[in-house]
Amino acid sequence: MNFKVTLNNGETKEYERKVSLLEILGDSNADKSIIAAKVNNRVRELNYELYYDANVEFLTVKDPEAIKPYEASLRYIVAMAFHRCYPDMKIRFAYNVSRCVSIHILNSNVVASTAMLLRINHEIEAIVNADYPLKRLIVSNEEAANIFKERGYDDKLAILDYRPEKTVHLYECDGYIDYMYHHMVPSTGYIRKYKLRLYAPGFLLQYPRAECNGEIPEFEDAPTFSRALRESHDWAKIVGSDQVAGINNCIVNKGDIEFINLCEARHNRMLCELGQMIQDDIDDISLICIAGPSSSGKTTFANRLRIELMSRGINPVRISMDDYYLPKGSTPLGEDGKPDYESIEALDIEKFNKDMYQLISGEEVTLPRFDFTLGHAVPGRTLKLGKNEPVIIEGIHALNDRMTLDIPKSKKFKIFISPQAQINLDDHNPLSLTDLRLIRRIVRDFKFRGSSAEETIGMWPSVRKGEFKWIYDNQEGSDYVYNSMLSYELPVMKKYAMPLLAKIDKDSPYYPTALRLMRMLKYFLDMDDKWVPSNSLMREFIGGSCYADV
């Protein structure tokens, strides 16, 4: 039976037999710039065979949907190179600074070196230049278990128990076998752009990014962020929650109550540590600035920090930066021609500076209150601060010194908050920090704003763009990084997020993202949220927070 294939350039081709996407491309992809495709809006590998009417959109590294297959294939090649050069060495991939993947050597007493870097780089180049095919193998779970045991892949064996399917898709390349949980390129020759560099105690792997027009972004070190990730992983290893199988084991062996309380105790400890730091320097601290990317839990954190400080005889006053929006009509426009409310220029910077300076100088100040119905600010509450009454400001620009230019740095205590997860499916497959926040946002937007998962996913690229522009550059100047990650949260989020994601139609442009998130969540055991405390940061997303009306 004949079928038609419509390409994204409008061209239509008709076929009488099965045809692979590679065959459709033919010689037009001699440079291997096309690395995957969307077939009827679903991401497919180029080896995928069509036998039905389909709309096909070919993807390059300039397309967001192509980055995951590219990165997964690159990790595969790097793991293969390590296996060839150092057969007994075990490595762990994780997401790290400057949008890189870090490579940690798990063998004790083995340290990354320049000689090792040169040898691995040479082997990667040899694998890429050889253009070995990446062959997809479909085996039963039992066969996969035997393969993993034979090769000493204990980490892959552990997660296999939680795989709902009865088969596993492995990839074989010139005798090397691995599984990366993502679509892959057809052969190693497709992976031309990458940079491998030393970054103690291991390596960093850079790769092209869609938001950088398919180029590798310039490396920018972030020692504060790197330290927070390292501390997160160290704690996760202590409690056994650095891999999905470990989290599931915590649920089974420790039980819901103990696991929840264990994670909450860490948040309590960080709050106590933070409270002590501020108390020790309270004679100099007048402004406590809190910022972080979307769905970091800033609101609950600010409330909990306020209570922590009150227990120490410090009575902070919270001020909303939203009250300093410019009048409607004065908001700067974004690239799309629409008002850009995330821009710092959307705020009355001069008035905010003036009010904060007068407040910490002991003057009485009448603050503005932005009336969203009127579209401009009206007079709000009048404040005069006393002793041990610092101001807490929270918002995406709170760490930007332009907002508090008139206040000496010694008077400011800056806090960056974000979920710094270091969780892997197995040693070669880390979970995305961004996907964790997106799941939080999807659940919260539906529960409190009535937004569908499709709407939230649709606006997520704009949110991310704003984060890179306004937030991340300021995190390195912070005095404290608060890790808002809770190791039990994805098992709790699963029952809320999965039904919302499942509602997204296969024809929706956001279906590939929904499918990716569902594939990640499926490995987690379900967990009841009835024991989650009412003051938990998790309640900001799933409801039931004691701070809901604060």
TACORGI-V490676 format. One record per backbone hydrogen bond with DSSP energy under -0.5 kcal/mol. CO is the residue of the C=O (numbers start at 1). NH is the residue of the N-H. If there is no record, write none. Layout:
{{CO:NH} {CO:NH}}
This chain:
{{3:15} {4:54} {5:7} {5:13} {6:56} {7:10} {11:7} {13:5} {15:3} {19:50} {20:24} {21:25} {22:26} {25:28} {26:29} {27:30} {29:32} {33:35} {36:59} {37:39} {37:44} {38:40} {38:57} {39:42} {42:39} {44:37} {45:48} {46:22} {48:21} {50:19} {54:6} {54:56} {55:40} {56:8} {56:58} {57:38} {59:35} {59:36} {60:63} {63:66} {63:67} {64:67} {64:68} {65:69} {66:70} {67:71} {68:72} {69:73} {70:74} {71:75} {72:76} {73:77} {74:78} {75:79} {76:80} {77:81} {78:82} {79:83} {80:84} {81:85} {82:86} {86:89} {90:106} {90:107} {92:104} {94:102} {96:99} {96:100} {97:100} {100:96} {101:205} {102:94} {102:104} {103:203} {104:92} {104:106} {107:110} {109:111} {113:117} {114:118} {115:119} {116:120} {117:121} {118:122} {119:123} {120:124} {121:125} {122:126} {123:127} {124:128} {125:129} {126:130} {127:131} {127:132} {128:131} {132:188} {133:135} {135:172} {137:139} {137:170} {139:168} {140:144} {141:145} {142:146} {143:147} {144:148} {145:149} {146:150} {147:151} {148:152} {148:153} {149:152} {152:154} {153:157} {154:158} {155:159} {156:160} {157:161} {158:161} {159:162} {160:163} {162:164} {166:141} {168:139} {168:170} {170:137} {171:178} {172:135} {173:176} {176:173} {178:171} {186:134} {187:190} {188:191} {190:192} {192:194} {195:206} {197:204} {199:202} {201:112} {202:199} {203:103} {204:197} {204:206} {205:101} {206:195} {209:212} {209:214} {209:215} {210:213} {212:215} {215:209} {215:217} {222:226} {223:227} {224:228} {225:229} {226:230} {227:231} {228:232} {229:233} {230:234} {231:235} {232:236} {233:237} {234:238} {235:239} {236:240} {236:241} {236:242} {242:424} {243:247} {244:248} {245:249} {246:250} {247:251} {248:252} {249:253} {250:254} {250:255} {255:259} {256:260} {257:261} {258:262} {259:263} {260:264} {261:265} {262:266} {263:267} {264:268} {265:269} {266:270} {267:271} {268:272} {269:273} {270:274} {271:275} {272:276} {273:277} {274:278} {275:279} {276:280} {277:281} {278:281} {279:282} {281:284} {281:285} {284:286} {286:391} {287:289} {287:413} {288:393} {289:415} {290:395} {291:417} {293:296} {297:301} {298:302} {299:303} {300:304} {301:305} {302:306} {303:307} {304:308} {305:309} {306:310} {307:311} {309:312} {309:314} {310:313} {314:316} {317:392} {319:394} {320:323} {321:324} {322:325} {324:348} {327:330} {332:340} {334:337} {338:334} {339:341} {340:343} {343:346} {344:347} {346:326} {347:349} {348:352} {349:353} {350:354} {351:355} {352:356} {353:357} {354:358} {355:359} {356:360} {357:361} {358:363} {359:362} {365:367} {365:383} {367:380} {369:378} {370:372} {371:375} {371:376} {375:328} {376:371} {378:369} {381:367} {383:365} {386:389} {388:315} {390:317} {391:288} {391:393} {392:319} {393:290} {394:321} {395:398} {397:400} {399:401} {400:403} {401:404} {402:405} {404:407} {406:408} {408:411} {409:412} {411:286} {411:287} {412:414} {413:289} {414:479} {414:480} {415:291} {415:417} {416:482} {418:420} {418:484} {419:421} {423:431} {424:244} {426:429} {427:93} {429:425} {429:426} {432:436} {433:437} {434:438} {435:439} {436:440} {437:441} {438:442} {439:443} {440:444} {441:445} {442:446} {443:447} {444:448} {445:449} {445:451} {446:450} {452:456} {453:457} {454:458} {455:459} {456:460} {457:460} {457:461} {459:463} {460:464} {461:465} {462:466} {463:467} {464:468} {465:469} {466:470} {467:471} {467:472} {471:474} {471:475} {472:475} {474:477} {475:478} {480:416} {480:482} {481:483} {482:418} {482:484} {486:489} {488:492} {489:493} {490:494} {491:495} {491:527} {492:495} {493:496} {493:497} {494:498} {496:500} {497:501} {498:502} {499:503} {501:504} {505:508} {508:511} {510:514} {511:515} {512:516} {513:517} {514:518} {515:519} {516:520} {517:521} {518:522} {520:523} {521:524} {529:532} {533:536} {534:546} {536:539} {537:540} {538:541} {538:542} {539:543} {545:548} {547:550}}
